[in-house]
Amino acid sequence: MDPTSLGDLWDRVFGTQSAPDEWLVIATAAVALVAVVPRALWRLSRNAITIAHEGGHGLIALCTGRRLDGIRLHSDTSGLTVSRGKPTGLGMILTAAAGYTAPPLLGLGGAWLLAADHITLLLWLTTALLLAMLVMIRNAYGALTVIVTGAAFLLISWLTSPDVQAAFAYTAVWFLLLGGVRPAFELQSKRRYDGAGDSDADQLGRLTHTPPTLWLLFFHAVSLCSLIGGGRWLLDL
């Protein structure tokens, strides 16, 4: 490849782009909110949160030295990440805690990149993470979901105008921030009425010999603080 082309590619990915108008930031927040609040739409859009949730489990499992056997994503928006290693200890605790915290924290990181005007970099980093996750997917539905999501990010980043890229990136980050709040409330409701004894909060309770409610509060704190902090960055407050 020509050195000039490589330089242009580097500038395109790692350079900064113009910040969108305030109305666009607010409009993308409204679009993300519509994708999260109505139950009918949430049943579909929650698949993206599940990708981030299970990806969080998998990433931290690898970072803590566990062996990642595979990830499954299901059509009912549930998922399963299987890793091998010591069944107790810090690595297992961090892996179990990473699921519900991954979507809001990814949203917070995305908001930081957008506040620094790195719109294209955000889109390419997301594509790279999805590609890496695809290698560990172990079922057809999960592979299809990740491929479609990754293709959307890649095509938007490569083929569309800066305004479209900005709208897509801001919508995605708002969705992670807003969509990262709802699962903890769903888990709270499920534990109240159905038990949900195998939930991440219950597993963490057994691992740390603490009440599962404490971990549920932790999930709430991370998601709400990420939403507040990320929202302030996106709105340039």
N, C-alpha and C positions, 0 to 999 in steps of 0.2 A: 504494500500500500504506500502511496506517495506520502512523504513526510508532511506536506501541506495538508493533505486530507486527514492525517492523524491529528495534526494540530487543530484543525477545524472541529473534528469529533471531540477532542478533549475540551475545547472551548464550549462546545454545545452542551456537553454533559455536566462539566464542572463549573461552567460560568454561571452568572446570575441572569435572571430574566426580570422584566419589568413587573412590579407589583400590580395586581389587578385593582380596579376601582372598588371602592367600599361597597357599592351596591351589589357587585358580583359576590363578594365575600358573604354578605348577608343572604343573598339569594341561594348560594350553595348550602349555607347552613339550613335554610328552610327546606331545601330538597332532601338533605340528609335526615332532617327531622321527620319528614313525611315517610321516608323509607323505614324509620325506626318505630314510630308510634302506632300506626294502624296495624292490627294483628295480621290481617291478610297479607300485607306487604312485608311485614316482619318475618313471616314464615319463609319467604323467598330470600330476602336480603340477609337474614341471619346466617346463611351459608358463608358469607364473607367473614363474619365474626368467628365462625367455627374454624375457618382456615387459620385465622390469626391465633385463636385459642390453642389449637392443636400444634400449630407451628411453634408457639411459645414453649409448650411442653417439650417438643423435640429439640429445639435449639438449646434450652437450658440443660436437658439431659446430656447432650453432646459436650457442652461447655463444662459440665461437672464430672466428666469422665465416664458417664454411663454409655452403654452400647444401645444405639437406637435400632430396634428391629423393624419398625414400620409405623405408618400412620394411616388410619382409615377415616374417611368422611362419608357420612350417610345422608340419604335424602330427607330424613326427618330432622336435619341440622344437628344431629349428635355426631360425636367423633370419638376416636380412640387412638391413643399413642402408647405404643408398647416399647419399653426399654428394659435392658438388663443391667444388673449391678446390685450393690448392697441394698437390701430392702429397707434399711433405716439409715439415719445419718443426714448430714447437711445436704448432700447431693440429691437425695430423694425428696427432702423437704422443699428445696428450691425448685425442683422439677414439678412437684405437685402444685406449688404456689404460682407457677408461671402461666397457667392456663387462663384464668379469669383476669389476670393483670396484664397479659400480653396485648390485647386490643387497645385498651386506653393508653398504655405506655407507648405503643407504636404510633398511636394518634398524636401523643405529646411530642414524640420525636419528629413526626411529620410536620407538626405545627412549627417546631423550631426551624426546620429546613425551609418551610414556606416563608416564615418571618425573615429569613436570611435571603429570600428571593431565589432559592435553589429549586425551582419547580421541576426542571427536567431531571435533575439529579434524583429527586424524590421518586419520579416515575421509573427511572432506570434501576434504582436500588430496590424498589418494590418488585420489579420484574425479575431481578436477580434472586431475591429471596424466594419468590414463587417457583422459579426454576430449580433452585436447590431443594425446595420442599418436595417438588414433583418426584425426585429420585427416590424418596422414601415412602411415597404413596403406595398402598397395597391393595386398592380396590378400584374398579372401573369408574364408579360414580365420583370418587375422590379425585382420580386422575383427570376426568372430564372437567370437574369444577375448577381445579387449579389451572388447567390448560386454558380454559375460556377466560378466567380472570387474568392470567398472565398475558394472554394475547391482547386483551383489551388495553392493558397498561402499555404494552409494547407498541401497538398500532397507534394509540393516542400520542405517545411520545415521539413517534417517528414520522407520522403522516399528517398531523393536524397543525393548525396555526397556534401561535403562542396563547391566544385568548382561549381556545378550546382546551389546550393543555392546562391552563390555569384553572378553568372552571372544573375540569375533571379532577385535578389534584386536590383542590380545596374541598370538593364534594366528598372525595374519598377520605380525607383527613377528618372532616367534620363527622362523617359516618362512623369512623373508628372511635372518635371521642364520645359521640352520643350513643352509638350502638354498644360501646363498652360499658355503659352504665346499666342497661336493662338486664343483662344476664344475671347479675348478682341479685337483683330483685326477684327474678324468676326462680333462682335457686332458693332464696329465702322463702318464697311462697311454696315451692315444692317440698322443702324440708318441713314446713309447717303442716302440710296436708297429707303428703305422701311418704314422709320419712327421708327419702333420698340418702340412705345410709352409706352409699358408695360414692357420694359426691366428693369433689376435691376438698371441700371444707371438712367433711367427716374424715377423709383420709389424713389430712393435715392434723386434725385433732388427735387421731390415734398415734401419728408419728411423733407429735410433740407433747402428748399427754396434757392437752389443753382443751377447753370447750370449743367445739366446731363453730359456735356463734362468734367467737373471737376472730376466727379466720374469715367468716362472712363479713364482719365489720371491717376487716382489713381490705377485702375486695371492694367494699363500698367506698372506703377512704381513698384507695388508689384511683378508682374510676372517677369519682367526683372531683378529686384534686386535679387529676389529669384534664378533665373537662374544663375546669375553671382556668387552670394555667394555660392549656392549649388554646382555649377560646380567647384569652387575653392576647396571646401572641398573634392569632389569626386576625383579630379585630384591631391590632396595633394599639392596644390600650396602655 
